[in-house]
Amino acid sequence: MDIKKYNIIFTDMAKQDLKEIYNYIFEKLAEPQIAIKLMKKIEAKIIQLKDEPYRCMEIHIKSKNKVYRRLVVENYVVLYRVIEEKGQITIFHIFNSRKNYLE
């Protein structure tokens, strides 16, 4: 039995989110090693979704009237959707978990 592997696509917004997180930790907090380590950890967790994209809980974002899945990596939240017909996982946003992203 073949296990389906999904392609992972990042929206421009998700790419910008990652860049901002990295730059904040690297430059503002002056912690380059922590910034690099966090980026590697987020990347590894996202790659794991290729094998089990439905393992994360669904959440409803009221302001967008959309349903996403939520992957938690340390104190960051990755919002994504599985597009089954394309065999694709689309990463939409990556937030600090202290931000109220449900509204």
Contacts in CASP RR format, 6 or more apart in sequence:
PFRMAT RR
TARGET T0000
AUTHOR 0000-0000-0000
METHOD contacts of the structure
MODEL  1
MDIKKYNIIFTDMAKQDLKEIYNYIFEKLAEPQIAIKLMKKIEAKIIQLK
DEPYRCMEIHIKSKNKVYRRLVVENYVVLYRVIEEKGQITIFHIFNSRKN
YLE
3 51 0 8 1.000
4 87 0 8 1.000
5 50 0 8 1.000
5 51 0 8 1.000
6 49 0 8 1.000
6 50 0 8 1.000
6 53 0 8 1.000
6 82 0 8 1.000
6 87 0 8 1.000
6 88 0 8 1.000
6 89 0 8 1.000
7 50 0 8 1.000
7 86 0 8 1.000
7 87 0 8 1.000
7 88 0 8 1.000
7 89 0 8 1.000
8 46 0 8 1.000
8 47 0 8 1.000
8 49 0 8 1.000
8 50 0 8 1.000
8 88 0 8 1.000
8 89 0 8 1.000
8 91 0 8 1.000
9 88 0 8 1.000
9 89 0 8 1.000
9 90 0 8 1.000
9 91 0 8 1.000
10 18 0 8 1.000
10 90 0 8 1.000
10 91 0 8 1.000
11 90 0 8 1.000
11 91 0 8 1.000
11 92 0 8 1.000
11 93 0 8 1.000
13 92 0 8 1.000
13 93 0 8 1.000
14 78 0 8 1.000
14 91 0 8 1.000
14 92 0 8 1.000
14 93 0 8 1.000
14 94 0 8 1.000
17 93 0 8 1.000
17 94 0 8 1.000
17 95 0 8 1.000
18 39 0 8 1.000
18 42 0 8 1.000
18 94 0 8 1.000
21 35 0 8 1.000
21 38 0 8 1.000
21 39 0 8 1.000
21 76 0 8 1.000
21 94 0 8 1.000
21 96 0 8 1.000
22 35 0 8 1.000
22 38 0 8 1.000
22 39 0 8 1.000
25 31 0 8 1.000
25 34 0 8 1.000
25 35 0 8 1.000
25 38 0 8 1.000
26 32 0 8 1.000
26 35 0 8 1.000
29 35 0 8 1.000
38 74 0 8 1.000
38 76 0 8 1.000
41 73 0 8 1.000
41 74 0 8 1.000
42 73 0 8 1.000
42 76 0 8 1.000
42 78 0 8 1.000
42 94 0 8 1.000
45 71 0 8 1.000
45 73 0 8 1.000
45 78 0 8 1.000
46 71 0 8 1.000
46 78 0 8 1.000
46 80 0 8 1.000
46 91 0 8 1.000
49 55 0 8 1.000
49 56 0 8 1.000
49 71 0 8 1.000
49 80 0 8 1.000
49 89 0 8 1.000
50 89 0 8 1.000
53 69 0 8 1.000
53 80 0 8 1.000
53 82 0 8 1.000
53 89 0 8 1.000
54 69 0 8 1.000
54 82 0 8 1.000
56 69 0 8 1.000
56 70 0 8 1.000
56 71 0 8 1.000
56 80 0 8 1.000
57 69 0 8 1.000
57 70 0 8 1.000
58 67 0 8 1.000
58 68 0 8 1.000
58 69 0 8 1.000
58 70 0 8 1.000
59 67 0 8 1.000
59 68 0 8 1.000
59 69 0 8 1.000
59 70 0 8 1.000
59 79 0 8 1.000
59 102 0 8 1.000
60 66 0 8 1.000
60 67 0 8 1.000
60 102 0 8 1.000
61 67 0 8 1.000
61 68 0 8 1.000
61 79 0 8 1.000
61 101 0 8 1.000
61 102 0 8 1.000
61 103 0 8 1.000
62 102 0 8 1.000
62 103 0 8 1.000
63 103 0 8 1.000
66 81 0 8 1.000
67 81 0 8 1.000
68 79 0 8 1.000
68 80 0 8 1.000
68 81 0 8 1.000
68 92 0 8 1.000
69 79 0 8 1.000
69 80 0 8 1.000
69 81 0 8 1.000
69 82 0 8 1.000
70 77 0 8 1.000
70 78 0 8 1.000
70 79 0 8 1.000
71 77 0 8 1.000
71 78 0 8 1.000
71 80 0 8 1.000
72 78 0 8 1.000
72 97 0 8 1.000
75 96 0 8 1.000
75 97 0 8 1.000
75 98 0 8 1.000
76 94 0 8 1.000
76 95 0 8 1.000
76 96 0 8 1.000
76 97 0 8 1.000
77 94 0 8 1.000
77 95 0 8 1.000
77 96 0 8 1.000
77 97 0 8 1.000
77 101 0 8 1.000
78 91 0 8 1.000
78 93 0 8 1.000
78 94 0 8 1.000
79 91 0 8 1.000
79 92 0 8 1.000
79 93 0 8 1.000
79 94 0 8 1.000
79 95 0 8 1.000
79 101 0 8 1.000
80 89 0 8 1.000
80 90 0 8 1.000
80 91 0 8 1.000
80 92 0 8 1.000
81 89 0 8 1.000
81 90 0 8 1.000
81 92 0 8 1.000
82 88 0 8 1.000
82 89 0 8 1.000
83 89 0 8 1.000
83 90 0 8 1.000
93 101 0 8 1.000
95 101 0 8 1.000
END
